[in-house]
């Protein structure tokens, strides 16, 4: 039996079970008379266990859906992009990205409404050389280099606008 069928059958069985009677029809006039609930229906433990069962079932279904979508390429993630090697901000909402994807190096012009391929490098030797170059930059830069670059950028902005 598949997981979906099992959950459907279990849900129908749980929904069809009668738990407690709070009102009963009497012989006088056909109206319902209130009666105190009788202990011994479904216990609190049974409610907690059914809640845990539903929670686990939802987690399993979410996991299965994520696996199915990942196999079909519909999931999130990089979708074939190995990594972004570099981003150069040219203007507000405009940048140049160097992307390592599918054994190629792509230079992409990215704006608010458009992504355009500027250059594509497919030569394996050149691709490897570019990967090594950007890997060295990333290792050498570290946190201090990145912080220094950002601070110098802020200084340039303050000089430009008279701050």
C-alpha positions in Angstrom: 0.0 0.0 0.0 1.4 3.4 -0.9 1.9 6.1 1.7 -0.9 8.3 0.3 -3.4 5.4 0.4 -2.3 4.4 3.9 -2.9 8.0 5.1 -6.2 8.2 3.4 -7.5 4.9 4.9 -6.1 5.9 8.4 -7.8 9.3 8.2 -11.2 7.7 7.2 -11.0 5.2 10.0 -10.2 7.9 12.6 -13.0 10.2 11.3 -15.6 7.4 11.3 -15.1 6.5 14.9 -17.7 7.9 17.3 -16.2 9.1 20.6 -18.7 10.4 23.1 -22.4 11.2 23.4 -23.2 14.5 25.0 -26.9 14.6 24.4 -29.4 11.8 24.1 -32.9 11.7 22.8 -35.5 10.8 25.5 -39.0 9.5 25.2 -40.5 12.9 26.3 -41.3 15.0 23.3 -38.4 14.0 21.2 -36.1 16.8 22.5 -32.5 16.3 23.4 -31.7 16.2 27.1 -28.2 17.1 28.3 -26.2 14.3 29.9 -22.8 14.6 31.5 -20.0 13.2 29.3 -19.0 9.7 30.1 -15.3 9.1 30.8 -13.7 6.3 28.8 -13.9 7.7 25.3 -10.8 8.6 23.4 -8.1 9.4 26.0 -5.7 12.3 25.9 -2.9 9.9 25.1 -4.7 8.8 21.9 -5.2 12.4 20.8 -1.5 13.2 21.4 -0.4 10.0 19.5 -2.7 10.8 16.6 -1.4 14.4 16.5 2.2 13.1 16.4 1.3 10.6 13.7 -0.1 13.4 11.5 2.9 15.5 12.1 5.3 12.7 11.1 3.2 12.0 8.1 3.4 15.7 7.0 7.2 15.6 7.4 7.5 12.4 5.4 5.3 13.8 2.6 7.3 17.1 2.5 10.6 15.1 2.3 9.2 12.9 -0.5 8.0 16.0 -2.4 11.4 17.7 -2.0 13.2 14.6 -3.4 10.8 14.3 -6.4 11.2 18.0 -7.2 15.0 17.8 -6.9 15.1 14.9 -9.3 13.1 16.8 -11.9 15.1 20.0 -11.5 12.2 21.9 -10.0 13.6 22.4 -6.5 15.5 25.4 -5.3 19.3 25.4 -5.0 21.7 26.2 -7.7 20.0 24.5 -10.6 23.2 23.6 -12.4 25.3 26.6 -11.3 28.5 25.5 -9.6 29.2 28.9 -8.1 29.3 32.6 -8.6 33.0 33.5 -8.9 32.7 37.3 -8.8 30.2 40.1 -8.8 31.2 43.6 -9.8 28.6 46.3 -9.1 28.6 48.8 -11.9 25.7 51.0 -10.9 22.6 50.7 -8.7 20.7 47.6 -9.7 23.4 46.8 -12.4 26.3 44.4 -12.0 28.6 42.1 -13.9 28.7 38.5 -12.7 31.3 35.8 -13.4 29.6 32.4 -13.1 31.1 28.9 -13.2 28.3 26.8 -14.7 28.2 23.5 -16.6 31.9 23.4 -17.3 31.8 27.0 -18.7 32.7 30.4 -17.4 29.9 32.9 -18.1 30.1 36.7 -17.9 26.6 37.9 -17.3 25.3 41.5 -17.3 22.6 41.7 -14.7 20.1 44.5 -14.3 16.8 45.0 -12.6 14.8 43.6 -15.5 17.3 41.7 -17.6 20.1 39.1 -17.5 22.3 39.1 -20.6 25.1 36.7 -21.6 28.1 38.9 -22.5 30.9 36.3 -22.9 31.0 32.5 -22.7 34.3 30.7 -22.2 34.2 27.0 -23.1 37.8 26.1 -23.6 38.7 23.6 -20.8 42.2 25.0 -20.3 40.9 28.6 -20.0 38.0 27.5 -17.7 40.5 25.8 -15.4 42.8 28.9 -15.4 39.8 31.2 -14.5 38.7 28.8 -11.7 42.2 28.9 -10.2 42.5 32.6 -10.5 39.2 33.3 -8.7 39.9 30.6 -6.1 43.2 32.3 -5.2 41.4 35.7 -4.9 38.8 34.2 -2.6 41.4 32.6 -0.3 43.7 35.7 -0.2 40.8 38.1 0.5 39.4 36.6 3.7 37.3 38.7 6.1 39.9 41.5 6.5 40.2 42.0 2.7 36.5 42.0 2.2 36.0 44.5 5.1 38.7 46.8 3.7 37.2 46.7 0.3 33.8 47.7 1.7 35.2 50.5 3.8 37.1 51.9 0.8 33.9 51.8 -1.2 32.1 53.7 1.6 34.9 56.3 1.7 34.6 56.8 -2.1 30.8 57.3 -1.8 31.3 59.8 1.0 33.9 61.8 -1.1 31.6 61.7 -4.1 28.6 63.1 -2.3 30.6 65.5 0.0 30.1 63.7 3.3 
